[in-house]
Amino acid sequence: MLSIRNLLCAALVAGVLFSAPSAEARFGKRSESTETKDDKKHDASAVGDDDDKQEQHSGGGGTYYSRSSGSFWVDLLVAIFFNSGSSGHPTPSGNVAATSEPNPLTMRLGANGAALGNGAGLDAFIGVEGQQWGVDARALALILPTDDGLVGTDTLTLTNMHLTVAVLAREKARLRVEGGFSSAHAPDLTVVGPSMALSFEACLVGPLDLEMRAQGTPYPYRQLDAHAGLAVHLDTLVLRGGVRTLFLDDNGLVDGVVNQEAFSGPYLGLGFAF
């Protein structure tokens, strides 16, 4: 039988692993120590004024644009354990119903708002899935106070597009393995890399589901994004809430200074499942 306690413990452990030392500067933003006095006079100018000076770099891990080059080594280790067994409740939305009947395509979409650190996040997602295979697309916009004391905000945009395959598809639970690419758009950096994820849904009782997801990008930048929460299905309408943790590391792609940031906080959202 599915052990919910083990799943929740795994989520808490993942949250601890995502903690990071305080950043010297914002993810994807030039550190103050590398700016000249003349640069500081124009902090409020639009990003992209020096686009003609940027270099494009390509590699097996992805394509990125930065103001510096170098060699980057990344070591990513993520371990998540699930115990599964036979079930006897209705499926969460999008799960396989009865094996004796063909499973039509299902669609899920929604939006969530989150309080992440000192900032706010708004994300949207859409997924289309058959009995085993599917696609999933997500985007998150982070609005954060500036890290240099100036009036204003910094905006980070994170996206990912995945193919999904259900390695566990039962009446009570569904576990997906996902793979594709992700991108990060920061004040001084646009970067793309490979992405992978695990997502899990389980029916707890009646219309109440457990939802968990962990996504990672190992190179050329690092990203770990995880959430765990509950969802209530009211026919096609879905209300959800939980806790989200996000870790970002630009690997010094902007100016050779490694900037790491970690955010965590609650989220609430709504969506639809067809």
N, C-alpha and C positions, 0 to 999 in steps of 0.2 A: 504493500500500500504506500501511496505517496507520502513522504515525510515532509510536511509543511514547515516543521521546526528547522530541519536541515536547510531548506531553501532560504528561510529568513536569516539563518546564521550565515549562509554563504553571502547574502546581500550585505550584511553588516561587515563581514570581513573584507568584501570588495571595497566598501566605503572607506575603511581604514587604509587599505593599500593605495587608494587614490590620493591620500593626503600628500602635500608637497611643501617644501620650504618656501618661505615668502619670496616673491619674485623681485628681481632688481628693477624690472620695468614690465610694462604690459606685454602679453603674448603678441608676437608679430609687430612689435613697435620698437623703434630705435631707442636705445638707452641714452639717458641724459649725458653720460660721460663721453659719448662718442660724438655729440653734437657741438658744433662751434657756436660762438656767441651769436654769429649772424643767423645760424639756424634757429636759435631760441627766439629771435625776434619775429620769426615767421611760423611759430608753432600752430597758429590758428589757420594757416593757409590750407587749401584743399590738398588731400593726398593725391599723388600722381604728377606733381609739378616736374619731377625728375624722371619721368617714365622713360625718356629717351636715353637715360644713363643706366637703366636696369639691364641685367644680363639674364638670359633664359638658360636654365640648366635642365638637362634631361638625364634620366637614369632608369634602371630597371624598376625602382620603387615608385616612380612617379615623376611628374614635371612640376617645377616650382620656379618662382621668380623671386630674386633677392638681390641685395646689394653686396653680398660677399659669397665666397665659395670655400669649400673645405671638404674634409672627409668626416663622415658622421657614422658612429656605431651605435646601434640601438639593440637593446636586449629586452624583449617583452615576454613575460611569463604570466599567463592567466589560467587559473584552475578553478573550475566550477563543478560541483558534484550534485547529481540528481539521483534520487531513488524513485523508481516508478514501479507501479503494479497495476493489476486489473482495476477497473472502475465500474461504477454503476450509476453515475449521474448524467444529466443532459450535458452536451458539449458546450464549451465556451464558444462565443460567436466566431465563426470561421473554422471551427474544428470539424473533423470528419464525423458524420453522424453514424449511420448504419452501413456496414461494409457490404450489405446485400443490395444497396441502392447506389447508383452513380452519384458522385458529389459534384454539384454545379460550382461554378466560380463564385467566390465570395469576395466582398469588398469591405474594407474598413478604412475610415478616415476620421480625423479629429484634430483638435488644437488644444494645447495646454499652456497655462501661464505658471511661471515658477519664480520664487524668490531665491536667487542664487548669490550668496555672499552679500556684498553691498549693492548688487545690481539686480536687474530683472531679466527674465528670459521668456520668450514666446516661441513655441515650436508648433509645427504642423506636420502631419504625416498622412500618407495614403498607401494602402497595400491591396493587392489583388492576388488571390490564391485559389488554386485548385485543390485536388485531393492531397497532393504532395508538394508540387512546385508552385512558386509564386514570385512576385516582385514587391519591393518595399522601398519607398522614397521618403526622406525626412529632411527638414530644415529647421535650424534653431538660430534665432537672433538674440544676442546678448547685448544689453545696454548697460554700460558700467561707468562709474565716475572716473574722470581722468586720473592717471597715476602721477602727474607732474604738478598738481596743485592748481592748474588753470581751470577757469570756469568752462563747463561743457561736459560732454560725455564721449566715451569711446564705444564703438560698435563692432562686435565680432559676429560673423555669420558662418555657421557650420552646416554642411550638408552631407548627406550620404545616399547612395543608390545601391541597392543590393538585390541579388537573386537569392531566393530562399528555398530551402528544402526541409520538409518535416521528417525528422528522424524518429520522432515519436508522435503517432497520430492515433489517439484513443478516444473513447467516448467521453472521458473525463479530462484529458489533458493533451496538450500539444507542445512539443519542443522543436524549435526550428534552428537550423544552422544557416547562417547568412554570409555572403561574400560579395564584394564589389569594390567601390571606390568612395572616398570621402574628400571633401575640400574644406579649407579654412580661409576666410577672407578677413584680414586684420588691417589696421591703419597703414602699415608699411609692408605687407606681405600677402601674397596670394599663393597658396600651396595646395597640391593635390597628391594623394597617396592611396595605397591599397587599404581596404577596410574589411573587417570581419565582425561578426556578432553572433550571440546566442539570444534567443527570445523564447519565453515560456509562458503559457497560460494554463490555468487549472481551475475547474469549477469547484468552489468550496461548498456552497449550499444555495439552492434556489437560483436567483439571478446574480449572486455574488461570485466574482472571479478574482483570482490572484493573477497579477501580471508582473513579469520581471523581464528585464532586457539589459544586456551588457555589450557595448560596442567598443572596438579598439582599432587604432591606426598606428602601426609600428614605425613607419618611415615615409617620407623624409622628416616629417614632424611627428610628434606623439600625441595621441588623444585617447583618453579612456572616459567613457560616458555610460553611466549605469543608473537605472531606476528600478524601484520596487514599489508596488502599490496595489490598491483594490479597485475593482470596476463593478458598477451595478448596471445590468442590462434591463432597460425598460422598453421592451419591444425592440425597435431599431435604434433607439437613443441609448447612448452609453455615457454614464457619469463616472469619472475616475479621479483618484487622488493618491498621493504617496510621497516618497522622498527621492530626490535626484542628486547625483554626485557627478561632477565633471572635472577632469584634469587635463591641462594643456601644457605642452612643452614645444617651443619653436626650434630647439636644437641650435640656437645661435644663427639661424639662417639670415637674419636681417643685418646684423653688424658684428657677428662673432660673439656676442654676449647671450648666454642661454637664459631665457626668460620662462619661468614656470608659474602657472597659476592653478589654484584648486578652488572650486565652488561647490557648495552643497546647500540644499534647502528643500522645502516642501513644494509640491506642484498640485494644481487642480485643473481639470479640463473636462471637455465633453466631446462626443463624437457620434458617429453613426456606423452601424454594421448591417450589411445587406447580404 
